[in-house]
Structures are given as structure tokens and as C-alpha cells.
Amino acid sequence: MERVARRRYRPSRIFQLGGAVLTGWVLCVAVIFGWSRRAAEGRADAIVVLGAAQYGGRPSPVLRARLDHALALWKSDRAARVVLTGGRRPGDLISEAAAGRRYLVRRGVPTQAILLEPAGRTSLASMEGAAQLLKAWRDSLPAAVRDTISSRPSVLLVSDPFHMLRLDVLARLHGLRPLPSPTRTSPISANRAVAIEYMLRESIALPTDVVLTCWLALTGGSVNVPQ
């Protein structure tokens, strides 16, 4: 009788666990969708642009949409500096960040207003690198100027809408104060089926990156390696 009772008990526990996981996943997707519709107002210390593909120094349509959005923010005096992220993929001659700088400089953004994070090839690596870059930039300022900037710089996060929640969480975990500013002119946003596919991917990437970030914080590790 005891063995029979155990056999009946275990499946119910498995179903309960599966139901909890499914409920958590559905809630995660719902929050990702809700966060994608947010857009912050006001100024920030910097604009952080997440990289995307580039071809021989020419930004892809996705990257160009993000850069155009960042350019509009900069021209509106929403921030004095732009942080461009994105490393090199196999076969690339320059990084996504460098391609972005070339694009913005040709459109009137001074080189000295741009900070490059050219190593990260994932969202997590790019956000970690951007946070380190902004901290080093703040520390390099004269004391009188440095004291006017918070030790947790505020950043306008520029990427596609589906990306906003994960970037917000990662920015906070790396000591930044995020303000979402999604671009809605990207080819991803223009195609509803593609946008939904990316949101479903985010529902896996978000908890994965949070767990990895916490693990790295505990172990003192880093996702970025010297180039």
C-alpha cells in the first residue's frame, strides 16, 4: 500500500511543478510585452545603444534604426554622451560599436561625445562593458564635475521593444539607473510575427542572464574577456 501511495503522489508533484513553471513563463512573457510599450521621459547621463549586425562597416537595418533613434535623442538634448556597444562576429573587420560611431559621426555627433564598448557579443556582455565604461568615464572627470554625477549613472536604453525588460534588469544589476527608450522603426517591430518570436526568446534569455549575472557576482567572474 505504501508503494502504491508513493507512485500516486509523485506524478501530482510533477504536475504541480510543471504548472508552476508554465505559469511563471506565461507571466514572464506578459511582463516582457508590457515593458516593451514603455518609454521614459527626461534626461539621462548617457544613451546606451545595443549593437546589432553590420556589414563591412554599414549598419544593418536593425542597427540603423537604433542609431537613428539614439541620434534623435542626442539632438533633443536627452543626454550628452552616447555609448555604443557590440563586438565583432567571425569575419567582421570592425566591431558593431565602431560601425555605429562612423554612422553617428557622419551625422553630426562629435567623436568626443561617443564612448565605445567594442567587445560584447551578447546583451549581458554589452551591458557589463557599458557599465564599466561609464564608471571609468565618471572616475576620470575632475572632482567638481564628478560630484555632480551619481555613482549610479542614468542611461537611456536604446534597442528594440522586446529587449527592454532584460536590458532594464541587467542595467540595474550592473549599477546603472535605466530609462527605457525603445525604437519602434526597426524591421523587427514592423513584423508582428517576428516581434512575438523575439519576445518568446526573451522569456528564456531573461532568467538565464539574471542567474548568470548573480553567479558571476558571487564568484567575481566576468563575461567579458580581454580582446
Disulfide bonds with the S-S distance in Angstrom:
none
